[in-house]
Amino acid sequence: MIFFKKFEKPEDEPVAPESDLTQLRASIKKQLPENIAWIAIKELDRLEKTDPSVPEYGIGLSYIEFLISLPWTQTTDDNLDIKRAEEIFTSQHYGLAHVKDRILEFLAVRILFNIRSFHVLVVDDEDIARTNLEYILKKEGYIVSTAVNGADALEKVMAGEFDLILTDLKMEKMDGMQLVESVKRVSPHTDIVMITGFATVSSAVDALKKGAAHYLPKPINLDELRTTVRQILEKKKHKLMTRSPILCFAGPPGTGKTSIGKAIAEALERKFIRLSMAGFRDEAELRGHRRTYVGAMAGRIINEIKRVGVKNPVFMLDELDKIGQDFRGDPASVLLEILDPEQNTQFMDHYVDIPFDLSSVMFIATANMVEKIPAPLLDRLEIIHFTGYTENEKRVIAKNHIIPGQLRNHGLSHDRLVFSDTAITRIIRDYTQEAGLRNLEREFANVCRKLARICLDNPDNTCVVNVEDSLVEQLLGPRKYMHEIAETENQVGVTTGLVWSELGGEIIFVEATKMKGSQQLILTGSLGNVLQESAQTALSFLRSHGDYFGIQPDFFKDTDIHIHFPCSAIPKDGPSAGITIALALISLLTQRPARRDVAMTGELTLNGRILPISGVREKILAAQRAGIKVVIFPKRNTVDVNNLEPESCEGLEVVLTDDIKSIVDRVIDKGECFN
């Protein structure tokens, strides 16, 4: 016999823990926008029917978790204090006045878009309705104007500009539908909301087809009205802000491009992302891999935004000119979509497979050589040129930034170690030769390491060192760079030119000699096609204008001329060495020495005209570093020279000319052979 006992439920029965999928469902509903949540829920429903042991289950689970972790709506509020931004730039960066001015202008425009009050026009033939709407919208902070009918409203639209029009449908003289059509012809960027007490589906459809942004029935729900107006105007403000240009900082290494980008993020109080584009060859690195592939993952753009947790960071695309291309795709073509305000609101990462809005991101690019950026991509960028620092700027930066930082990094006290001005100048002149500051920072770090060892060897631990000019050579060894101009005499057939590259400006020597031969022009020094043509042009000019310079007409008969550019391992090209080559040949053929303290640059034509060149500031700074006394530039570069700060030309005489004949006596010792 079996006795059954009545089952009694325990008072404190443990509750079964929620499954992972249940927790995911709750997170989806809580964290994702509605238009994204339904896609995630659909994927989750599929997972619930999938065996957890199969690989597809793990892939789907990771995908949903990734969607939840993306900042679909999370943003940081911008700091709109332009004075604070200016103080940050001034405290962190010395010089770069034109760069800081342009960035402050850029920020000022964005700030104005943020703080501007929108202008709303209320159109209704009922006084009470018009007055009530005006009162409500003014309380929301909008500038409100009113019109009694469509014709009155159209006159005001033609006389001024409005961001939004709220109009009744049924009015005398001109109804709402006619007003919508007329306004869209006159001011297509003005948004219109139709309000009517005769709401029907057909009238709503007609209004939206004619260009209305929204349709509200009467009696008006005030909360719905406020929400609708706010959403339309916020969308308008966001669209206007995203139309601002994409800045591209271009210049030599070590000139502060990346640090300026960080300062912008700090000024706006946004998160900062830096992504190096150097070596990118596969577009999947930016756009991600499709989930059909094993080990698929999102691209770097989406991953970096996920990492910082907001959708409006300052995103720096570093080294844009070094992006690659191969059979796996062209990453530059992906950037066309990312940097285009018309397209990046719907950026499609292959892994996410849902449009993600990148329009809130402030993209900034950097490059060393703008010429290497693909033309369609360059068309979307506004280039801000970063030029090299002058010796005085380097001295101030070393005192205020580099030396204090290196002393902290090496455990040294600023009170006990003092660098004299002569020591700083010695390091700048004799141990560095660059447009930027990186090598200068390395040399000061080298000095600090040696001083740290000296301090430890001090028995009484009282290390007080005054770093003077003489101590620099003991610590760093013999000078690394020589000023050739100051230590070399003038020579026949040797002139000094000015060139520039992604590393900044440099001086270059052109050597010319002649020997018996068969009328050959020999060119050496790893010269490109353009530079070889410049040499041929210079020779042809002298053969046709030799009489003016006192050169024998048959100087090329039974003669070979050899033109050499030293440092043969370095490739050289460009048209700006034309006058340098021509003056080296004039010096050679007249046997008059050329001055080594005069440097020149300019493209030469067969008629002796001098055409403009680029890189004016870099070339002037190079001449200043090398001890040049006189620099010669094309006359058509006058504007570039006048825009330079005074200290850039300190100690230099700048000569502007458009004809080579007018500068011969400035470069070559004057003799009787010249007319």
N, C-alpha and C positions, 0 to 999 in steps of 0.2 A: 504494500500500500504506500502511495506517495502523497505526502502532504505538501500543499502549495502555500507559501507564505505571501501575503500581500506585499507588493513592491512599494517601498517608501522612498521618495526622491530625497537625496541628501539636501540639507539646508544650504550648504556652500559648495555646490557642484562647480568644478573649475570650468571656465569658459574656453572653448577651443580657440587657439590663436588664429588670427586672420591669415589667409594664404598670401603669398607674394603677389599674386595676380589681383587679389582684392585690394591690397594696399596700393598697387599700381593704379587701379581704377579710381581710387579715391584721390591719388595725387594728380591724375590726369584732369579730373573735374575741378580740382582746387587750383592748379597752377597753369593750365594751358588755356589760351583763348578758345572761344567756342568753335571757330572755324578750323583750328588745329586739333581740338579735343576729339572731334568726331572721327578724324582719321586715325588717331591713336586708339580710340575705343574699337574701331573696326579691326585694327591689327591685334588688339587684345582679345577680341572675340575669337579671332582665328587661332590665337595661341591656346585658348581654353580647350580647343578641340584637337590640339596637337600633343603627341606623346612627348613628355619632357626629355626622353632619352635621345631623341633625334636632334641632329645639329641645327635644324631650322628653328627649334624652340629657343635655343640660346641666342641665335642671331636676332630673332624677333624680339626677345626680351631686352637685349642690348639696345636695339633700335628704339624701343619705347622709352627706355631709361634715358637715352640720349636726347630724345625729343623733350622730355620733361626738364632736363638740365639746361636747355637753351633759354637765353633771356629774351623771350618773345615780346615782353612788354616792359622789362626792367630797364630803367634809365637813371642817370645821375643828373641832378639839376645843375645847370651852368651857372658859374659865378660871372655876373655881368658887370663887374667893376673894372673899367678900362684903365683907371689909374693904378690899380693893383697889378694888372697885367704889365703895364709899363715899368713899374718898380721891379717886378720879377725879371724882366728882360735886362734892365739896366744893371741889376745886382749880379746877374749870372753871366753876362756877356759884355765885354768891352769892345767898342767899335761897332762895326756892322750896322751903321746908322740907317742906311737905305733899306737894309733887310728888316730891321726892327720897325721902321716906319711903315713898310708895306704890310707886315703882319698885323700891326696895330690897326691899320686901315681895314684889313680883312676881318679882324675881330670886331671892329666898330660896326661894320655892316651887319654882322650876325647879331650883335647886341641890339641894334636898332630894330631889327626884325622881331626880336623877342619882346621888347618893351613898347612897341608901337601900339596905339589904340586903333581898333578897326572902326571904319565908318559904315554905318548901316542906314539905309533909306527905307522908311516905312510908308507904304502906299495904301491908303484906304479912304473911301468916300464917307465913312462914318466917323464923326469927330470923336465919339467915345472910344471906339476901337483903336483909332489912331493914337489917341492920348494915352490909353492904357499900355499899348505896346511900346510907345516911346518911354514911358515911366519905367517899365520893367527892364528894357534893354539898357537904359542909362544906369540903373542900379547895378547892372552886370559890368559896367565899366566901358561901354561902347559909346562912340560919338554917334548921335542919332539925328537924322534929318527926316522931315515928313513931306508928303505930297498928297494932294486931295484926289488925284486921279492919274490915269496912265499918261496922259499928255503932259501934265505938270511934272511927273516923275521923269519922263524922257528928256524934258528941257534941263532938269537938274543933272541928269547923267551926262548930257552933252557938255554941260558947263563945268562939271567937276568929276571926281573919281570916287566910286563907292566899292567897298569890298563885298557887301551883301545887300540884296533888296528883298524885303518882305512885302508881298503885294496881294491884294484881294483879287478875286477872279472877276466878279461882276461889278463894273464901274462905268460911269458915263464917259463920253468922249473917246476913251480908249480902255478896253478891258484888259485883264491880266494876261490873256494869251497873246494879244497884240503887243503888249508891253514886253513880254519875254522875247518875241521875235525881233522887235526893234532894238532892245538892249543888246542882244547877242550880236547884232550887226555893228553897233556902235562901240560896245565895250565887251568883247567876248570873254574877258577874264573875270567879269563880275558874276558872282553866284546869285541865284534867285530861288526864293522859297515861296511857293504858291499857297495862299490861305483862302479857304472858301467855306461858306455855309451850304453850298450845293455840291457836296463831294460825291462824285461817282467814279466808278472804275475807269470809264472811258475818258473823263476829263483829266483824271490823274495821269493816265497813259499819254494823253495828248500833251500835257504840260511837260512831262519828263522827256518826251520826244523832241519838243521844241527847245529844250535846253535847261529846264528847271532842275535845280539840285535836289529839291525835296517838295513834298506835298503834305499840307496839314489841314485837317478838317476843323470847322467851327462847331461848337465852342472849343476854344483852344485850351489844351492841357498845358499849364504854365511850365511844369517840369519838363514836359516833352519839348516845348518851345525852347527853353534854355539849353537843354541837351543838344537839340538839333543845331541851333545857332553856334554853340560852342564847338561842336564837332566839325562843322563846315569851315569855320574860321581857323581852327587849329590845323586842320588839314591844309588850308590855304597858306598859313604861315609856315608850316613845315615844308611845303612845296617850294615856297619862295626862298627859304634858307638853303635848301639842298641845291639850288641853282647857282650857288656861289662857286667860283672856280676851284679846281683841284690844284693846290700849290705844289710845285716841284722845286726843291732846293738843289741847285747845280753848282758845283765848284770843286776845287782840289780837296784831297783828303785832309782831315784835321782842321777844317775851318769852322766847325761848329754846327753843321747841318743837323745831326742827330740831337744834339743838346738843345738846339732851338725848338725842335719838335717836342721834346720833353717839357720845355718851359711853357709851350702853348697848352699842353695838357694840364700842367700845374696851374696856369693862370685861369683856365676854365673849370678847374677841379674835376676833370674827367680822367678816366682810366687811360693808361698809355700802353699801346702795343707796338712793338717793332718786329717786323718780319723781313729778313734779308732775302732778296730775290736773286742773289748771285747764285748761278748754277742751276736754277730751276729749268728743267727741260721737259717735264711731263705735266700737261695741263691738269691731270688728276691730282697733283699735289695741291692745287688751288681749289679745284671743283669737287674733289673727292672721287671715290670709286662706287660703282653701283653695287647694291647689296647681293647681286647674283654671284659676285666673286668671293672666294674664300679670303677671310681677313680684310674685308672691305672696311673702310673708315672714311670719315668726313674729311674735306679738304682743310688746308691750313687756315683759310679765312674764317670759316665757321668754327673750327676748333679753338682759335685764338679768342674769338668773341665769347665762346662758351667758357673759356678759362677765366676771363675777367668778370663774367657774370652780368654785363650790361650791353645794351644794343647801340649805345652812342659813345664809344671810346674815340680817342685820337689814334688813328691807325697809320703807322709809318711804313711805307713800302720802300725799304732801303735798297740801295744799289740797283736801281731799276734798269740802268744801262747795261748790266751784266747778266740779264736774263737770257736763257738759251732757247734752243729750238731743235727738235729732231723728229723722228718718225712717230713718236708717241703723242705728238700734238704741239701746239704753240701756246705756251702760257700767256704770252702777250695778248692773244685774242680774248682770253678770259678776262684780262684786266680791262679790255674795252667795255665789257658789260659791267664790271664792278665799279668803274669810275664814271660811268655815264648816268647822270641823275634821272634820265628818262627810262633807264632799264634796271637800275639796281634796286628799285623797290620790289622787284620780283626775282631776286637772285636765286637760281636753282642749283643747289648743291646736289650732286648725283646720289650721295648717300642719304641725305635728309629727304630728298624727293618731294619737298614742300617749299613753295616760294618763301624766302626769308627777306625781310626788308632791311637793306643796308643803307637806306637814304639818310639815316640819323648818324651814321659813322662819318667822322671828319677824316678823310684820307689825305695824307701828305706823302709825297714821293721824294726820294733823293737820288742824285746821279752825279758822277764825275764828268762824263762826256755826254752832253745832250745829243750830239750827232749820232750816237749809237742807239738811241731810243727809236723804235719803229715809228714811222710818220703818222699812221692813224692814232697811235697812242699818244704821241707828242701833241697832236692837235687838241687833245682833251686837257692838257696841262698848261698852267701858267708858270713860266720859268722865272725863278728868283735867283739871280747869280750871286754866289758867295765867292768873293775874291780873296787873295792872300792878304796876310797881315803885314803892315809896315814894321820896321825895326822898332819904332817908338811904341807901337801897339803891343808888340811882343814883350817889350821891356815892362810895360804897365801890367800886362796879363801875368807875366812871370812873378812880379812883386805881389800882386793882389790875389792870385788864384793858384798858380802852379807851385810856388815855393811853400806857402802855408800848407797846401794839400800834401806835398811830398814829405814835409817835416812830420805831419801827423801820421802818415802811412809808415814812416820808419822810426816812430817812437822818439823823435827828437823834439826839443823844446825851442820854440820860436824866440824866446828871450836870450838863449845862450848861443844861438847860431844866427849870424847876420851876414847876408850877402850884400856886398857893396855894388853900386851902380856899374863900376868898371868891370867887376866880375861877371855880372849878368850880361853886359854888352859883349864881353869876351866869349862867353858861351854861345850867345846868339850868332856872332859873326864867324867864329873860328870852328865851331863844332856842329853847326846846323846850317843847312841850305835848303829851305823848303818854304812852300807857301803857307802851310798850316803850322800846327803846334806839337804834333806827336813826337817828333824826334827831340824837340826842345824839352818836352816833359821827360823823355827817357834820359837825357843827359843830366837833368836835375836829380832824377832818381838815382843815377849812377853816383853823383856827388854825395847825395845823402847816405847811400850805403857805405861809402868810404868814410864819411864823417862819423857814422854810427860805430864803426870799428875803432876809429881814433878815440872816441869817447869811452869805449869799453876798456881800451888800453891805458886810459888815464888812471893812475893809482889812487888818487884821492877823490875820484868820481866827481870832480868839478870841471866839467867840460864847457869851456867858453871859447868859441871859434869865430873869428871874423874872416869870412871868405873873401879874400882880395884877388886881384888880377893874377898875382904870381902863384897863388895857391891853386888856381884853376888848372894850370898846366901840370902841376904835380899830381893832381887827382885824376885828371882825364887824359893825360899824356899829350903828345904833340898835336898840334892843330890838324883838323881833318880837312878843312877847306881853305884854299889859298885865294887871295885876291890878285888874280893874274894882271889886271890892268895896272895896279899901282907899282908892280915890280918888273914890268917889261917895257922896253923901249918901242917906239914906233918902227914899223917894218914896211918894206915895199911889198905890195901884193897881198897884204893881210888886213882885212877889215872885220869889224865887230857887228854882228846882227843880233836881233831880238826875236825869240820864239816863245811859244807857250804850248802847254799840253795839259792833260788832266791833273798833273802834279803841280801846275803853276807855271810861272814864267822863268826863262833861263836866257843867258847870253850864249852866243855861238860864234865861232870864228870861221871866216871864209878865207882860204888860202889859194892863191893863184900863182902859177909859174908857167914858163914857156921854154921850149927846146926845139931843136931842128926836127922837122918831120914832114908830114904830108897833109897839112890843114885838117887835123883831127881835133875835136873837142873831147877831152877825156874828163869824165866825171866820176868821182869816188866818194865814199862815205855813206853807203846805204841810202841812196837818194830815191825817192818815189818819182812817179811819172810827172807830176805837176812841177816838182822842183827841178827836174831835168829840163823841162820845157822853159822854165824861168831862166836857166843858165843859157839856153840856146837863144832866147829872146834878148838877153843882155849882150851876148856876143854880136848878134845881128844889129842891134842898136848902135854899137860902137863901130862896126864896119861901115855903117851908113852915115854916121855923124862924127867920124874920127877927126875931121878937120877942125871942128870946134874945140876939141881938147888937145890939139897939137899932136895927134897920133898919125903916124905914117899910113897912107892909104893901103900899102901892101904889107901891113904888119903880120897878116895871117899867111902870107906866101911862104912856102917851104918851112912852116912852123906848126908845131902842135902846142895847144894850150891845155893845161891840166888844172882843173878846179877841184879842190878837196875840202870836205867838211870833216874836221877831226871827230874822234869818238865814233869810229866806223861801225861798232857793234850796235849802235842805236839807230833804228830806222828814222828817216827824216823825210818830210813832205810838206807841201804847201806853197802858195805863191808869194808869201810876204818877204822872201829873201832876194827878190829881184834887184832892188837897188843896192843891196849889200854885195851881190855878185858883180854888178856893173862897176861899182866903185873900186872893188878889188882889182878888176881888170884895168881900170884907168890908172890906178896906182902902179900896176905892173908895167903897163905899156909906156907910161911916162917916166918910170923910175923915180917917182916921188913917194916918200913914205906916207902911209895913212895913219891918222891919229888913233891910238888904241883906247883913248878915253871918250871916243864918240861912238855911239851905237845907233843903229838905224833899222827901220823896217818899212816895207811898202812894196806893193806889186808894181812892176815896171812894164810899160807898153813899148811898142816899137817906135813910138814918137817921143819917148822920154817922159810921158806923163806918169804920175805916181798915183795909184789907186788905193782906196782905203783898205784897212785890215781889221782884224778882231783881236780881242785880248789886250786892249790898251793898258788897263790897270796892271795886269799881271806882268806885262813887259816892262812897264815903268818901275815896278817894285823890283824886278830882276836887275834892272840897270842900277837901281839904288843900292841893292845888296852888293853888287860887283864893283862898286866904286866908280861908275861911269859919271862923267861930268856933263855931257851933252847928248840928248836923244833927239832923233829926227823921225817925225811921223808925217803921214799924208795929211794934207790940208783938210780933206774931207772927214778926218777924225777929230776936227776941232771941238765938236760938241762932246765927244767922249772925254777929251782932255779937260775941258772946262767943268765937267761934272765931277771930276776927281776932287777929293778933299786936299787942302793945301799941303798937309804933311806928306802926302804920297809923292809930291814933286819936290820935296825939300832937298836942297843941294843939287838940283838938276836944272839945266837950261833946256827947255823944250822948244824945238824948232819945227814949225809946220810949213810944208811946201807941197806944191803940186807938180813940180818940174825938177828933174834930176840936175839940170844945168845950174840951178840956183844954189845947190848945196855942195858942189864939188870943192869949193875953196874952204868949206867948213870941215871937210873930212880929210882932204889931202893938202899937204904943204903947198902953198901957192908958188908957182914958178913962171918963168917967161913964156912957157909953151902954151899957156891958156890965153884965149882971146878976151 
